[in-house]
Amino acid sequence: MPNRPKHWPKASYDPRYDPIVDSGPGHNRDHAPTYWIGTAGTPPEDDGPVTGDIDVDVVVIGSGYTGLSTAIHLAKEHGIKAHVLEANTVAWGCSTRNGGQAQISSGRLKRSEWIKRWGVDVAKGMHAEVTEAFELFNDLIGSDDIDCDPQTGGHFYLAHREKVMSKLEKECGLLNDVFGYGSRMVSKGELHEKYVRDQEANGAMWEPDGTSIHAAKLAFSYVRLARKLGAKIHTASPVMGWKTVDGVHHLTTPGGTVRARAVALATAGYTPPGLNEKTKHRLMPILSNSIVTRPLTEEEKAECGFKVKSPLTDTRTLRHYYRFLPDDRVQIGSRSAITGTDAENPKHLALLQKGLYRKFPVLEGIELDYSWWGWVDVSHDMMPRIFQPDPKQTIFYAMGYGGNGVMYSAQAGKRMAQMVAGEGKDLKLPIFTSQLPSHGILTPFRRLGQRMAYPYYYLQDEIL
């Protein structure tokens, strides 16, 4: 075999990348130009690309929060030192493109929708799971190994129209009465006086568990911790072929074949359709835009009334999530284009700016220092899965968070590590015992449905 370079040439960021259309996420592409990458400092060291054929116990595909948490917990709790394969630069996907908001949630369904789908007992089990997940997340970010600028204060679920307040009050009562959770309603007056002067908010439901973090610093800290525990993180190593021979997985990368007894998939919204049949078309990748303003002046800060830096989310179906950053900037995000080829269309940026101006009129026309987008891993039933799709094959996956993965990905990685280590038999909740659903014969028409759904959501959110 000829000598291979230690590092493959860095490729530029591709703003038009589309996981439904493209065969893969690329090879050693640079990060998206996010605020997080721009302010995180020097990226951590990794182990470079695969440079020859190797035999390992466990491969984790994807070096985002989930994949890194899987590697961390495999090492800490099961004595397994995984090899993480990343197609591009470390934490290239969702983990450095999100809004940095940690909430006590998993997937896109509310507690009332859990009850409707599974009944009260299972819903209580799900609540216990996300409560445990938030405790794990707090333990991680509170440790000496993690440096991610956490800002606590709870999560504010803001009623963007007056008619939504009654629905929030009902959900708040259910949270407290059924789940014993300490949420409470906040009036418009109290919200403006004590928390934030969002001009379209008619009040809010406050949840005690809500923390803002620096997305890239969290990912980079996970990298350092995983490697400290003995995991190897191979960047510029996309999986370009996969076959299983006598129970051993042969993963072809540009630098060599990695043979593993088990594979854990943590590729989320960037999962290539041809990676593995068990994940093919099991997610609906949805684009989300995000912008960060220049630092606010003292007058602008006073007018906006930011007294919290914890997560803020409105009640739109096409929701806005925003926060006040430690350096006096405002970050806001929402849904974006349907396809990667349309992602750069300025109308999507203009729509997000309009959303910012509705909330804070004083910021109309403010300069933007950062603008980016990324793919959210939405499952077809709005809930994640941590699952072994075939008990005869040592293949596992954890994905489908629907935009609520900053916190729950830590727990999902822990759960997937349990399964890989053969200790997941007691995990009985539906997100552990059923596969990600498929659209079946409707798969080719998913984006047609999305194009039809977005205008309806807009009418529902803003007019009806």
C-alpha positions, 0 to 999 in steps of 0.5 A: 500500500502506498504511503498516505498523507497524515492529513487530507487537504481541507475542503471549503464549507459547502452552503448548498449541501443537502442530505437528501440529494447529496451522496454524503457530507463531503470529505474534510470540509470546513465548519459552517461560519457560525458564531460558535466557531467564530468565538470558540477559540482554537479547535481541539486536537484530534487523531487525524484521518484513518491512514490504514486498515485497523481492527477495533471493538466499536466504531461511532460514526459522527463526532457531534454531541451524540457520537462524542457522548457515546464514546465518553460513556463507553469509556467511563462506564463500560471500559470500551475505547471507541474509534469515532469516524467523522467525515469532515472537521470535528463536530461539523454538523448540528453540534456547531450550528444549533442555538445553544439551548438546553431544555427539558425535552426530547423530540418535538412533542409536548407532555400532553401529546405523550399522553395522547400517544402512549398513555399516562404511565409511559408519559411519566416514564418519558418525563423521568427519562428527560429529568434524568437526562437534564441531571446528566447534562448538568453534571457534565457541564458542571465538571472540570472537563467541560467549558461551555459558558452555561447560563441558567434561568429556566426556559421561557415558552412565549405566547406569540399571540394572545389566543395561545395563552389558554393552551399554555395554561392548560399545558402548565397545569398538566405539567404540574398536576400529572408530572409534579413539575414546577412550571408556572405562567408568567403574565405579559406585564411580569415578562416585560418587567422581569425577563424580556420585553418581547413586543409580540409576547402575550405572556409565557410558560416558564419551566425551571430547567433551561440552560444556554450554552456555547455550542462549539465550546461544548462540542470541543470539550466533549472531544477533549474528554473523549480523547482523555478517556482513551477514545480515538477521533478520526476526522476527514474519514467519511464512510464510503462503503459498508459491508458485514462479513461474519458479524464484523463490519468493514467500513471503507474510508479514504485512508483504509478499512476499519473493521469493527464488531459494533457500529453506533450511528450518530449522524443525525440530520447529516445521515447519507441515504446510502450509509446503511439500510437501517437508517435510509430515509428514516429522518426528514432533514429540515433546514434551520436559519440562525443569525447573530447581531452586532453587540447591542448599545446600552440604549438598545439593551434597555429597550429590549429589556433582556434580564435573562440569558437562558433559552426563549422559544415562541409558540409558533409551529415554525418556531423562533428560538432566541437568546441574549448572548454573554457579549451583548449580541442577540441570536435568533433562529427559525425554519428556512429553505426546503432544499440546500440549493435554495438555502442562500436565497436572501428571502429566508434571511429577510424572513428571519430578520422580520421575526427579530424586528417584530419582537424587538422593533428597536433592532430593525436594520441592525447589522448582523455579524453572523448568519448560517444554517444547518439541518435538523434531524426531525423524525417522521413521528416527531420523537427520537430513537435510540435503538438496535434495529436488528437484534442479529446485527451489532448496529445501533443508532441515536437520532431524531431529536427534532431540534431538542438535542443539545441536552438530550444528546448527552443521555442518548449517547449514554443510552446507546453506549449501554446498548452497545455494551449489551446492557440495554435490556431494561430500557423499555420506553418506546424511544428505545424499543421501536425504530424510526418510522418510515414514510414508505412509498411516500418517501419521494414526495416528502418535500412536496408535503413540506412545501404544502405544509409551510404555508399552512403553518404560516396561516395557522401561526399568524392569521387563523 
